[in-house]
Amino acid sequence: MSFINTFEMSVVRSRGKKFIKKVKKSLPWVEHIINNVETAGDLNIQDVKVKAHRGSICLICRGSRLLCGKPKCPAIIKLRSFLNVRKNVDSLSILGSSPPGVFVGRIGYPYVYAGPLVPPILGDTSLLDAPERWIDKSLEKIIEFRTSLIRGRFRVNVKRPYKTRKFMERTVELALSERPVDTEVKFKKKPSEVFLFDGEVQPMGPSAPLREIDLGNVKADKRIEKAYFDVDLKAEDVTLELYLNGVPVSRIQRAFSIGAFGIAKQRRLVPTRWSITAVDSTISRRLIEEKVKGKNSINEYRVYDLQCLGNVFVILLMPGSWSYEWIEAWHPGTLWNPSTSNIAMGGDWEGYKGRTTYASIGGCYYAVRLAVAEFLAKERRQANVLAMREIRPGFITPLGVWINRESVREAFKKDCKKFNDL
C-alpha cells in the first residue's frame, strides 16, 4: 500500500468554512475507488487535495459503490484526467499551444477572473476548444479536452478591463487568433492542487494566478480582427455578420466574451457562460426575424432524431408559422433528477412574436433555437418546432450547452421521417 499517501479531503460548508478530514495512510481510500491496485497506483495522487461539498453523495460513495445510480463514476473519470494534466505541470511556468482559448469567470461580477487557456503541449491543439468538432467524441475524450486546458487568471473589472492592460492585450490577441498560438505562461504559484470530487459539475482544468504571458506568432482571423477595429458597429450586428461570413459560433463566443465587439465606449468583458447564451440568442433571433418568418411553411410533418452520449434528441417540424418549444426529460438518477423515481420534465416556448423574458430552462433553449433557426433559414422555410431531449442515466456529467446545439445540428444532417399528419 505504499502508493497511498496521506492527503486532505476538504468538505466545504455553505458559509465558506472548511472541515478538514485527515485520511490516514493506512486507510486504502484510493483502492476502494479503483478496480485494482495497479490502477490506483497509476493515479499517484499524493500532491492533490480532494474537496467535496458537504452533504454530497460523492463524499459517502467516493466512487466505489455508484450510489448515484450512474453506470460509472464521473468524478473518477474527471480525477484521472485532472491528474494526467497535473503531472505535466509541476513548475511555475508552462509552454504550450493555446487552441486558442480564453475564459472569463462570473463569480464576483463585475470584478471577475479572466485569462488564457493553455495546455502543456505544443502543436495543433485546436480541437481542445472547438465544441463543433466534439459530437462524435467519447465522454472520456471530451473531459480530457476540458481538463487539459490550464487557466491562467488575473482579476479584472469587466467595465474597465484595460486597467489590467498588461494581461488584457495578450488575452485579446489570443481571442482574435484563427489558429493555435504558442504561449508561455508564468504563474505566481503552481496551478491548483485541489480537485473538487463531484460528478455534477462541468470538468475544468487546473488554474493559477498569472505573473507573465508571452505569445508566439499570432495570425488573427481577418473577419474577427476587422470587427474588433470597427468601434462604431453594434455588438449584435457584428455577431450576426461574422456568423453569416462563416465564423464558427464558438469562435464568435470567445471574442464576444473578451469584449472585442461593439461601440467603443460600450465594450466590456462578458463572463464566458453568459457570452455563449448571448451569441446563441442573438444569432437565432436575427435569423428567425430576417430569414425564417415570412417564408413558406413546410408542407409535411418531419421527425429528426439523434442519440448522443446518453441523450436522445427528437425534433418535430410541423406545418405552420414559426413557433418553437423546447422540452427536457430527465430520467431518475440523472443530474437534475437524482433522488426521485419519476421522470422530471421542464421546458419553455415562444410564439410567432418571440420572447420578452429569459427562458426558464436556461441556455440550452437558445442553443437549440440557433440550430433550428439556421436549418430553417437554409431551407428557406418556416415551421412549428417542437424539440425534445431525453436525458438517460448514461449521461453521467454536465458538459455544457454546446451538446444541445451540436446534437440538434447533427440530427438535421440525417434523413428524417416524413408524415402527412400527426
N, C-alpha and C positions, 0 to 999 in steps of 0.2 A: 504493500500500500504506500510505498514511498512517493508515488506520484501525486498523492493527495496532500496538499499543503494547507495550512491554516489560512483562512481568508475571512472577510467580514460580509455578512448579509445585513443590509440596512433596510429596515422597514419604515417607510415614510408615513408619518402621521399627517392628518389633514391640516394641522396647524403649522406644518413645516418642520416640526421637531423630528428627531430620528431616534429610534430604538435600535441599538447595535447588538446583534446577536453574534457571539463568537462561536464559530463552528470548529470544534477541536479536530486535530489531525487524525485522531483515532476513529472519527466518525466518517464512514465511507459515503459521504453525501453524493459525490460525483458518480461513484459506481452505481448508486441506486437510480441515477438519472439515465445512465447509458446502458446499452445492452450488454456490453462486455468490458473487461478491464483494459484491454488494448485500446479501445476507442476512447475510454475515459482518460487514459494516459496521453493520447494524442491531443486532447483539448488543452492540457497544460495551462490551467487557469490560475497559477499561483500569484500572478500580478494583477488580477482583476477583482474588483469589488462588485458583488452582485446585489442589486436592490430589488425589492418587491413592494408593491403597495400594501399597506396594512389591510388585512381582511381579504386579500386576493386569494383566489383558489390556487393560484400558482405557488403561493407560499406553502400551502399544505401539500400539494401534489409534488412539486419540484420536478415535474416531467416524468415521474416514474410510474404513475397509475392512470394517467389520462383521465383525471376526474372531470375535465371539461367536456368529455364525450367526443373529442376530436380524434380522428384516426391516427394522428401523430402530433407531437408537441411542437407548436410553432415557436415557443420560446427557446427550445433547444436548437432548432434549425437556425434561428437568428443568433444565438450564442455562438454556435460553431462558426458562422460567417464573421461575426464580430471578432472572434479570437484569431481567425486567419488574417484579418487586417491588422490587428494589434501586434502580431508577431513581426510584421514588416515595418512597424512604426515604433521604434524604440529609441528615438532621439528627439531633439528639439527642432528638427527640420526634416522636410521630405522634398523629394524631387519627383514629379510625376506629370502626366499629361491630363490637364483638366478637359473634360469631354467636349465643349466647355460646360461648366455648371456653376451656378451661384445659388445662394439660399438667403432668404430674408425671413427672420422669425416674426412672431406676432406677440409673444409674451412681453408685457410692459409697454405696449404701444402707447405713445408714439416713439418711445425710446426702445429700440429693438437691437437684436444682434443680426448682423449680415456678414457676408463674406464668400469666398470662393469654395468650390467643391473640388478636391484634388485627390485622386487615387495614388497609391505608392508605386505606380507602374508607368512606364513610358510607352508611347506608340499610339495606335488608333484606339482610343477609349470612347469614341462617340456613342457606342451602344449603351454605356453606363447611365446616360441621362437622356435617353430617347424612347419614351414610352410607346411611340408609334411603332416601334420595332420589337415590342415585347410580347405580342399577342400569342406567339407560338412557343414561348419560353416556359420552362417549368417554374413552379413556385420557388424552389431552391435557388434557381438561377436569378430570378427577379430579386429575391432577398440578398443574394450575393452582389448584384449590381448596386443596390441601395446602400448596403453596409460598407462597400469598398470605397465610398467617397468620404474623405475626411473633410470636415467643415472647419475652415479657419474663420474665426469670428472676431468682429470688432463692434463696439457699441456705437449706435448712430441715431440721430433724430431724423425720422423719416421726412420731416418738413424742411430740414436744413442739412441735408446729407453731406454737402461739400465742406462742412466744418471739419469733417474727417477726410479731407482731401487725399491724404497720403494713401489710404486704402481704397477710397471710393473710385478714383480714376482707374486703378488696376482692375477692380471688380467690374466696372462698366466695360472696359476693354474686353474682358472675358465674355460678358453677356452679348456683345456685338459680334463675336467671332463666329465664323461658319465652320470651323474645324478645330480639333483638339489643339491646345496650347501648352507647350512645355512650361511648367510652372514650378518655381522653387519657393517654398513657404517656410518661414522660420517662426516658431511659436515661443510664447513666454513660458509655457510649461508643456510637458508631454501631453499628447492627445488623451482624452479621458480614459481612465482605467475603470470606470463604473459602467456596468451593464444593467439595464432595467429588465428583470426577469418577468416578462409579461407578454402573453401571447396575443393581447388585444390592442397593442399599439403598433403603428407602422414601423418597419425596420429603418434604422438610421445608423450611419457610421459614427466613429469617434469624433470628438471636436476639441478645439483648443483655442485660446486667445492668440491673435496674430501679433507678431513683432515686426516681420518684414515679409514682403511679397515681391517677387521678380518674375517677369514674363519673358518668354522667348518671342519669336516672331508671331505676330497676331495678324491673321488675314480676316478682316471684317467682312461680314455678309453685306454687300453693297446696298441691298434693299433696306436692311435694318439701319445701316450707317446713314443712309440718306434721310431716313425718318428721324434719326437721332439729331441730325443737324438742322432739321426743319422745326424751328421753335415757334412757328405760327399755326401749326396744324394740330387740331384736337386729337387727343389720345384715341378716342373712339374711331375717328376717321383713319388714323394711321393703322390701327389694329385690323380693320376690315381690308384696307388697301394691301397690307402685307399678306394677309390670308389669300386674297384673290390673286396675288402675284406668286403664290406657291410656297410661301414660307411655312414650314411646319408649325403647328399650333404650339407645341412645347417650346419652340424657339421664340415665338412671339411672347409667350407667357414669361419666359426667362427675362427678356428685355423689358417687358412691362413692369415686372416686379422691382427692377433696379432703377426705375424712374427714367427710362430712356425716351419716353414718348410724351407728347403733349405740349401745350403752350408753356413757354419758358418759366414764367413765374408760378405756374401751377404744378410743375413737376415735383414728384415726391416718390419715395420708395413705397412699395406695396408688399406686405407680407406674402410669401410665396403661395400659401394656401388660398389667400384672397385673390391673388392675381390669376390663378388658374380658373377660378369661377368667373371672375370679371371678364376674362378673354372669351371663355365659352359662352357666357351670356351675351356679350356684345356682338360677337360674330353671328351667333344663331339668330338673335333678334333682327339684325340688319338683313340677313339672308331671307328670313321669313317675310319681312316687310317689302323687300325690294325684288326678290327672285322667286317667291313661292305664292304669296297672295296675288290674286288676280289671274293666275294661270288656270288652265282647265283642270278639272278634277280627274283622278284616275277613275277607270270605269269597271274595276273589278276589286274583289277582296283579296288581299295578299298577306301571306304569313311568312315571315323570315325568322329563322332561329339559329342559335349557336350555343354550344356547350363549351365552357372555358373555366378551368381551374376550380371546379366545384360549383360553378354557376350555370344556370340555364337562362338564356335571353330569348325572349319572343317578342317580335314586333308585328303588330297587326295594322295594316293600312286599309282604310275603308273609304269608299267614295264620299265626297262632300267637301265643304270648305275647310280651311285649316283649323284644326284644334289638336291639342296634344295632352296626353295624360301619361304619367309615369308611376308605376306601382312596383314596390319591392315586397317580397315574401320571404321571411327568414324562418328556416326550419328550427325546431328545438335544438339547443346545444350550439347554435351559431352565435356570432359575435354580439348582435343586438337582441338575441333571444336565448340567453344562456340557461335559464332556470325554469322554463315552463314546458308543458307537454304539448302545447298547441302552436301552430304556425302563426307568427306575428306578421302583420301587414301594415304598410304605410304607403302614402303616395300624395301626389298633388297634380294639378291640371291647369290648363288655360284654354280660353275660347279664342274666337277669331280676333278679338281686340287685344289679346295678350295679357300680361300680368302687371300689377302695380305694386305688389309686395314680393318679398323674398320667399321662394318656395320652402315650405315647412320641412321637406325631406332633405334639403341641403344641396350641395354642389353637384351631386350625381344627376339631379334633374336637368341642370344646364349642360352637363357633359353629353348626356344622351340627346338633348334637344339639338345640340350642334350636329351630331352625327345624322339625325333625322333630317334636319333642315338642309344640310349640304347634299344629301341624297335626293331629296325632292327638287332642290334647285337644279341639279344636274339633269334630272328628268323633265324639268320644266312643267311640273305638275304640283297640285296641292292635294291634301287628303286629311281625313280624320285619322289621328295616330294614337294608338294605344301601345305603349312599350312596357314590357314587364321583365323583371329579373327575379328568378327564384334562387335563393342562396341556400345551398345544401351543406351538410356537415363537412364535406370535403374542402370547403373554402375556410381555411383554418386561421387566417390572419388578414387584417386590412392591408390593402396595397395602395390605396389612393383612388380618386375618382376617374383617373385615366382608364381604368379597367372597364368602366361602363362605356365611355366614348369609343374606345378601340374595339371592344367586343361588338357593339352595335354596328360600327363601320364594317367589321369583318362579316357580320351576318348579312349585310346588304350586298356583299360581293358574291354570295352564294345564290343558287337558284331558289326561288320561292315557290310556295304552293298557292295556286290561284283558285278562287271560287266565285260563283255568280251571286251567291247570297250567304248570309251567316248560317 
